[in-house]
């Protein structure tokens, strides 16, 4: 009886370790996908950015001025 429990515990432990390794691989893949999506090259090529227009006029505000007033 004791031996069967030890074998079962070993099997469960091995299964959990395999699942842990798989989750680590998935996490690494997701990190790589996030890095790709955050790259400047990817952002520049995105359809959302490519559909943006350049502003016709640019206005700069000095730090002393207020943008919105009551």
PyMOL commands that set and color helices and strands:
alter all, ss='L'
color gray80, all
select helices_A, chain A and resi 2-38+40-45+47-50
alter helices_A, ss='H'
color red, helices_A
deselect
rebuild
show_as cartoon
